[in-house]
Amino acid sequence: MNLSFFDQFASPCLLGIPLILLSMLFPYLLISPQDNRWLSNRLSTLQLWFINLITKQLMLPLNKNGHKWALILTSLMTFLLLTNLLGLLPYTFTPTTQLSMNMALALPLWLATLLTGLRNQPSISLGHLLPEGTPTPLIPALILIETTSLLIRPLALGVRLTANLTAGHLLIQLIATATSVLLPILPSVSILTALILLLLTILEVAVAMIQAYVFVLLLSLYLQENI
């Protein structure tokens, strides 16, 4: 029984071919293509309004130099948001529950922000490793601590997203299993657990949106430190 709870996190395969790439491309199929017509439909209008809102929120902590990253950060936010929400549908697979995929997103982008800072302002970027006014005996220890905290940032990004989504999916499956088991035995208790399941599902929708926003927001803050 315990093993079956984690089967939902295994990548589905067809003829021995993992379908995780197909599930990663599916969110972009939901985005309606843009055209040159003066009048667009309501879906395109809502989509443009939502993308503009996301872009404004992500660009707030950045200066003008960081606005070059608007397309990358907005695309990443849209991808994570749609992927997390689609993973809450029944009989679907959530790629963002895979630590390998989240690290593949976090590590290159974090490294790009770090290299940007080292190229444009190396002295300021290296100065973050040693706070101003540090006592001389504490300099080696603080440099080691700050370097470790800097290198652990991509791991924290990937693990945070993976852990939150995995925990939510496991809780939903556990309560759904309890609801189905208790239905013929204790119908009243089963109705109560079904209500808890509904509230938890609403909470997981909020968590899926918040985690996508936090992932991209932290990347924008790392970028702001280096530009």
N, C-alpha and C positions, 0 to 999 in steps of 0.2 A: 504493500500500500504506500509506504513512504517513497519507494522508487517511482511509482506512477505519478506522484505529485510533481516530480522534476522532469517528467517526459515532455511537458509543454515547452521546456526551454531547449530541447534538442532541435537542431535545424532539420526541417523536413527534406526528404530526398525523393527524387524520381529517377528510377533506373540508375541508382547510385550517384546521381548528380545532386549536390546540395542546392536547395532552392532559396537560399538566403539572399542571393543577388537579385532574384526576381522580386522577393518581398521588399528589398531596399528600393527598387525602382518603382514599385507600385504607387507610393505616395505622390510621385510627380505626375502620374496619370490623372490624378484628381484635380490638378491645377488646369483651369481652362486656358487655352491659348489666346493670346492677345491679337486683335486685328485693328485695322485702320478705320473702322466705321465710327461715325460721330456718336451714334447711339449704341450702347452695349447692353447686354442683358443684366439682370440683377445679380447673377452669380459673379460676373466679371467685376461689377461695381463693388460688391462686397469683398471680393478677393483683393482688389486694389486698395480699398480702404484698410483692410487688415494688414496688408504688407507695408503700407505707409505708416501705420501705427507701430508695427514692430520695428521698422527702420528708425523712426523717431526715438523710440525708447532705447534702442541699442546705441544710437549715436550721441545720446545726451552726455555720457561721461567722457567722450572723446573730443579732441580738438580737430582742427581742419585736416591735419595730416592723417588722422585716423579714419576720416570719412572715405578714404580709398578702399577700406575694408568693408564698406557697407554691403556690397553684393555678396561677399563670402559669408559674412555673419548673418545676413537676412536669409540667404539660402539654407544655411545650416540650421537656423531657428525653425524655418518652415519644414525642413526635412525631419528634424527631431520631433516637432509637434505633431505632424501627421503620422509619423511612425509610432509614437507612443499612444496616440488615440486609436489608431487602427488595431493596435495590439490588444485593446480591451474588448474587441468584438469576439463573439464565440467562434471557435474553430479557426483561429488565426494564430500567426507566429509573430512575435515581437523581436526584431533583430537587436534592438537596444538593450535587451536583457543579456546579451553576449558581451562579456568583458573585452574580448579580443576586438570586437567592432568598435566599442566605445574608446578603447585605447588607440585604435587606428585613426579615430577622429581627433582625439585630444592631443596625442603626442606630436603629430606634424604641425598642428596649428599653434600649440604652445612653443614649439621650437622655432616656428616662423616669427612669433612675437619676440622671442629672445634674440634671435639673430638680427632682427630689425633694430633692436636697441643697441646691440653690440656694434652694428655698422654705422648707425647715425649718431649715437652719443655714447661711446664706450665708457668714458669716465663716469658718467651719471649712472649707467647700468651697473657697472662694477661697484659704484658707491653704495648701492642698495644692500650689498653684502656686509657693510660695516656702518651701523648707525653713527651719526655724529655725536661727539662727546663721550665715546666709549672709553672707559679706563684701560690703560695699556695692558694690565695683566689679563683682561677679559677679551682682548682682540682675537687671539687664535680660536678660542671657544665660540665666540659670536660669529666669526667667519664660517666656521664649520657648521654651526646651527643654521645660519641663513642660507648657506649653500645647500644643505639638506632640505630645507623647506622649499627652496627654489626647484630642486630636482624632483620633489615629490608632488609638485602641482599637477602634472598630467595624470599621475596615478590617482590622485584625489578626485579629479574630474571624472575619470572613467569609473572608479569604484562607486562614487556617489550616485551616478546615474544608474549603474547596474544594480546596486543594492536596493535602492528605493523602488525600482520597477519590479525586481524579483520578489521582494517582500510583499508588495501589493498583490501580485499575481498569485503568490502562494496563499495569502490570506483569503482572497476571493475563492480559490479552489477549495480550501479547507472548509469555509463556511457553506459553500454550495454543496459540498459532500455531506456535511452535517445536516443541512436542510432536507436533502433527498433521503437520507437514512432515517431521520426522525419523523418524516411525513406519515408513514403507516403506523408508527408506534405512538407518538405524541404529536398530534396535529397542531395543538395550540402552541407548543414549543417550536414546532417547525415554522409556523407563521411568524413567530417572533424572530427566529434566525433569518427568515426570508427578508424581513424588514431591515435587520442589521446588514444583510447582504446588499440591499438596495442602497442604504446609506453609505456603505463601504465603496460601492461602485461609483457613486457620485464623488466621494472623496478621492478615489483613484483617478478619476477624470481630472480633478484639480491638481493632483500630484503629477500627472503626466504633463500637464501644461506648465506647471511651476518648474519642474526639473529641466524641461527643455529651455525655459527662459534663464534659469540659474546657470546652466552649462554655458550658454552663449554670453551671458552677462559677465561671468568670471573671465572668459576669454577676452572680452572687451576691456575689462579692468587690467588684465595682464598686458594688453596692448598699450593701454594708456600709460603704464609705467615705463614703456620703452620707446615712446615717440615724443 
